[in-house]
Amino acid sequence: MERLMGTAEVADLLGVSPEALRVWRHRGEGPRAFKYARRVMYRAADVEQWLETKAVPGPVESESA
């Protein structure tokens, strides 16, 4: 069975608040989610795939530069 994550775990992984993740979900901007047993859940593969779509092509410059 594939690993499932809750809102708090995904928010922590992405470095955002659970509220930001909820807003993204309602706007259709965040990782794909589904409801299971009255909880919003995320498949680890869906979160990874969503992150790949956010990757910037080419070299990434340091923020401190």
Buried (B, 14 or more C-beta within 10 A) or exposed (E): EEEBBBBEBBBBBBEBEBEEBBEBBEEEEBBEBEEEEEEBBBBBEBBEEBEEEEEEEEEEEEEEE
